[in-house]
């Protein structure tokens, strides 16, 4: 709208530009970058290049790529080209062999056996590493690490390859991914100080429907069995109402409706729900304090709490870097309810310092 008139341009992830001539140069080149990436990826896709090949085929024209403001410092071409195909054609490459693939931990032992075992693979994997063919080495060694997660020599050599690939990446996202993989293969998962992301302000701004969707994500359907119940939720202070229903081991909600014969009707001001959501109070405590009213079977809240899981972000990405049983609080399908006892409505805070990648 203002490209022919603007004299100053501020853009995300870039320094400002001054003067209309310079602004038009930048806008035109970035327009061509996105248009070329989209059109040419689809050009190759229409010639049979798949989502698993396109990142090795597409290259932006030099006249586009040689501009600093078109380099992949925030997003990478390797990610974006696959995203274009995924948007239009989906993640499958149309080869039936990849339609229902084995999990890596199941397929890797087959390759290791056929390649003559760990010693042979390590020897073969060392050759491309020594000659700088790091992606070739990764292709071989990744199979061995999945087949033998405790093979330290395999993990170390794979980490060496990840490290060299990471050092050569211009894009920080790609670099960080490879270097994080190398770190995880060599070290225990990192820990750190918790960052409170589920603050009262954030929770207050979260729509009730979105919050109930989050509860549904926390619920482990495998624990639900044939349990069924319906809860009416009423927020008098904002004139809002919801149905929360568990059926077919699935938790759903509908805004603006009430069940005719609910198992429980929970009436609570939205403002009084916030302390429950951040773990400072429980629904039962709010009811006992007169901040909420419950009509019907309050035991359904306990049933719901027993189905929920608290997520920990310290799961391993590379196999063998941390056993699930070794991490306190990790997901255990045999474990009972987690979080604040009797509080199925707590939002779990994320410990940003513990994110491995």
N, C-alpha and C positions, 0 to 999 in steps of 0.2 A: 504493500500500500504506500510505503514511503521511501522505497528504494531510490527513486530519482530525486528525492528532496533532502533526505537525511544527511546531516553533517557530522553526527557523532553516533557510533554504534557500540552498544554494550551487548556482548553475547556470552552465553554460558561457557565456562572453561577456556575463555580467551581474554586477552587484554583488549581494551577499547581501540576502535579505529576512528580516525578523524579525516574529514574531507569526503565529499560525495563520490569522487572518482575511485578512491580506495575502497569505499564501502560497496560500491557496485562490483568491483573486482572480486571482493571476498564473497559477496552473496551469490554472484554468478558461478564462481568456481565451486562453492559448496552445493548450490543447486545441481550443478552438473555431476558432482560426486555422487549424491544420493540417487539421481536419475540414472546414471550409468550403472551403479551397483545393482539397482533393481532391474533395469531393463536387460543388462547383459547376463545377469544370473539366470533370468528367465529364458534368455536366448540360448544359453548352454543347456538349461533344463529341457528345452524343446528339442535338443539334439541328443538327449539321453544321459547327460551328466547328472549324477545323483547327489543327494545331500551328503554322502560320505566321500565324494570326490571334489565337489565344487571349490572347497577351500584350497585345493592344490591346482586348480585350473584358472580361476578368475584372478585377474590383476587389473587394477585401475590404470587408465592411460597415464603416461608419464606427465602430461601437461596438467593433470589433476593431482596426481600423487606427489609431485615435486613442490607443491605449495605447503608451507608449514602448517597452515590452518586446516589442511585436509589430511594430515598425518593421523595415525591411529593412536592418539595418546589417551583418549577416554574410552572409545570403543575400538574394536579391532575388525579389520576386514574379514579375518578368519571366522569370527563369530557371526558377523552380519550376513555374510553370503549364505551361511547355513540357515540363518533365521528367515531369509527371504524364501528359500525353498520350503522351509517348514510352514511358513504362512500360507503359501498357495497350494502346496502338494502334500504337506504332512511330513512326519519324521521318517517314514518308511521309504526305502530305496527301490521298492517293487521287486526285489529278489526274494522269493519264498524262503530262502535259507536264513534270511534275517528277519522274517516276519514274527516268529516265536522263538527267539534265540535262547540258548542256554544261558544261565547266569555265569559270569566270569569264573566264579569259584568252581562251577561244575564242568565248564569246558576246558579250563586250563590244564587239569591233570591229563586229559586226553593228548593235548599237544606235548606236554612234558614227556609222557611215555613214548610218543612217536618220535620225539627228537633225541631220544637216547638218555634221558635223565638229566638231573641238575648239573652235574659236572660238565657234560657236553654242551649244555645251554650256556653255562657261564663262560666256557672257553669261546664259544661262538659269539656270545654277546660282547666279549672283550674286543674282538676284532673290529667291529664297526665303531666302537667307542674310540679305539686307538687311531682310527682314520677320520674321525669327525663326523661319522654317519650316525648321529645320535638318535634320530627318529627310528632308524632301522634297529638299533640296539634296544630301544624302548619296546618296540613291537615284540621282540623275542623275550626280553627280561620280564616284562609285565605278566606274561603267561606264567613264568616260573614263580613270581612272587604270589600270584593268586593261588597257584597249586601248592606252594610251600610257604605260607605266611611267616614261618619262623626261620626261614633261610636267611641269615644275616648277610652272607656274602652276596646273595642275589639282591637284597634290599639296598645294600651299600652301592653296588654297581648301578642299579636303576637310579638311585639318588644322584650318583655322579652324572649320569646322562641328563636327568631333569635339570640339574644345576647348570650344565653347559648350555642346554637349550634356553633356560631362563636368562642367562647372561647375554644371550644374543637377541633377546626380544626388545624391540623398540616400544611396544605397547606395554604399559605397566600392569594391566590386568593379566595378560599372558605371562609376563615375567613373574608376577607374584604367584600365579597358579603353579608354575613349574617349581619355583623356589620353595613354596609352601609344601609341595609334594616331597621334595627332597628333604626338607626339615622334618616332616612327619615320619619319613622312612628311617631317619637317623636318631630321632629324639622322642621322648614321651610327649603326649599331647600337652600343649601349653595351658597354663592356668593364669588367672589374673584377678583383679579386683572387679567386683560386680558393678555394672553401670545400670542405674535405675531408669529403664525406658518406659515402664508402665506407671507413669506418674499420675497423680490425680487429674492434672490438666488434660493429659492424653486420654485417660479413661473417660473423663467428662465429655470429651469431644467425640467419643466413639458411639455411633448409633447402636441402639439396643439390638437391632437385627444382626449387625456385624458381630457384636459381642456373642450372641447366641450361635452364630455360625462358627465362631472360634471354639465354643464349648463343644460343638459337634465334631470339630477336628480333633479335640483332645480325647474324645470318647473312643475306646477300643471296641469295635463291633464284635470282636471274637469273645469278649466277656459278656456281651449283652444277652446272648441266647434268645429265648422267647419272651424276655421282659418287655412289657408294654405299659405305658402310662401317658396321660395328657395333663399338662399344666397350663392354666390360664395365668398370664402375667399382666398386671395392671399398674401403670404409672399415673396416679391421679394428678401429680403436679404438672405434667406435660400433656395430659389427656392422651395417653398412648396405651395400646394394648396389644398383646401377642398370644398366640397359641404355641406352646412348645410340646412337641409330640415325639415319643419314642415308639417306633414300630418297625418291624423287619430289621432289627438291630441297627436302625438309622435314626438319628436325631434331626428333626426339621423344625422350622418355625415359620409362622405366617403373621405378618403385621396386619393389624386392623380387625382381627377376628377373635372370637371367644368360643370355646367348645361348650356345647349344651350340658354335657355331663362330664366335667373334668374330674380327674382324681384329686387335684389340688388347685385352688385358686390362690395365687400369691399377689397381694396388693402391697406395693411399696413405692414410695416416691423415687423417681430416678436418682435424685440427689442422695437418697439413703442407700441406693444400690452400689454407689461408687466405692465406699469403704469395704464392701464385700468383695468387689471385683479386684481390689488391690491387696486383699488379704489382711486388712486391718480388723475385720469383723466377719462373722458368719451370718448366714440367713437366720439360723436359729437364735443367735444373739440379738439380731435386729427385731425378730418377732417377740422375744422375751422382754426387750426394752420398750416395746410398744411402737417401734419405728416401722413395723410391717405387720400385716395381718395374714393369717393362713386359714383357709377354710378347706377341710378335707383331710387327706392322708399325707401327713408330713413325712412319712417314711420314704416317699418317692424321691425326696432330696438326698437321703442317704443312699438309696439305690443308684441315683445318678452319680453321686460322688465316687461310688465304688467302681464305676466304669471308666473313670478319667485317668489320664496319664500326664505327668509333668514332663515336659520336654527338656532334655539337656543337649546343648549344642556341641558337646565334646565327643561326638561319635567319630569313629575313624573313617577316613576316606580311602586310604591305601590299606590293603589287608595286612593284618599282623602287627599293626602299629599300636593297638590298644584293644585288649580283649574286653568284651561287653561286661563281663563279670567283675573286671578290675576297676571299673569306674563307679564310685558311689552315686546312687540316684539314677543310673542309666536305665533305659526302658527294659522292663522285665515282664513278659506277659503273664507270668505266674504270680506277680506281686499284687498286693492289695491296693487300696486307694492311696493316692499320693497328694501332696499339697496340704493346705490347712484342713484338718479333720472336720468333716461335716460341711465343707464349703466347696460345692461344685462350681461356684461362680467366680473363682479367683483367676485373674489373669497372671500368667507366669512372667516374671521379669527376665530379660535376657542378660546374661553375663557376657558382655562384649569382649572382655579380656580372655575368655575361654574359647573364642571361636578359632578353630584350627586353621581355617583358610579364609 
